[in-house]
């Protein structure tokens, strides 16, 4: 019984630590993105334009393939 309770406590602590680590990584990522945007605005704008263009092309391609697959 004691081993089971100790295992439960260990698992709870591991889950809490994992959640804290995820939160810290997310916050660090946001800080890095903000700093990148502040110090390299032109590079960020180019990347955003490229990502939007890629998304549009991918969306058109998927739309075409779905339309072709359903024969419309």
C-alpha positions in Angstrom: 0.0 0.0 0.0 2.8 2.4 0.9 4.6 1.7 -2.4 1.5 2.5 -4.3 0.9 5.8 -2.5 4.6 6.7 -3.0 4.4 5.9 -6.7 1.3 8.1 -7.0 3.1 10.9 -5.3 6.1 10.5 -7.5 3.9 10.5 -10.6 2.0 13.6 -9.5 5.3 15.4 -8.9 6.6 14.3 -12.4 3.4 15.6 -14.0 3.6 18.9 -12.2 7.3 19.3 -13.2 6.4 18.4 -16.8 3.6 21.0 -16.9 6.0 23.7 -15.4 8.6 22.8 -18.0 6.1 23.1 -20.8 4.9 26.5 -19.5 8.5 27.7 -19.2 9.3 26.6 -22.8 6.2 28.3 -24.1 7.1 31.5 -22.3 10.7 31.4 -23.5 9.5 30.9 -27.0 7.3 33.9 -26.8 10.2 36.0 -25.4 12.5 34.8 -28.2 9.9 35.6 -30.9 9.3 39.1 -29.4 13.0 39.8 -29.3 13.5 38.5 -32.8 10.7 40.8 -34.0 12.2 43.7 -32.2 15.8 43.3 -33.4 15.2 41.7 -36.9 11.9 43.2 -38.2 12.7 42.8 -41.9 13.6 39.1 -41.5 10.4 38.5 -39.5 8.4 40.2 -42.2 10.0 38.1 -45.0 9.4 34.9 -43.0 5.8 35.8 -42.4 5.2 36.6 -46.1 6.8 33.3 -47.1 4.7 31.4 -44.6 1.5 33.0 -45.8 2.4 32.4 -49.4 3.2 28.7 -48.6 0.0 28.3 -46.7 -2.0 29.7 -49.6 -0.3 27.5 -52.1 -0.9 24.5 -49.9 -4.5 25.4 -49.4 -5.1 25.7 -53.1 -3.4 22.4 -53.7 -5.4 20.6 -51.1 -8.6 22.2 -52.5 -7.7 21.0 -56.0 -7.0 17.5 -54.8 -10.2 17.3 -52.8 -12.2 18.5 -55.8 -10.4 16.1 -58.1 -10.9 13.2 -55.6 -14.7 13.8 -55.4 -15.0 14.4 -59.1 -16.6 17.8 -59.1 
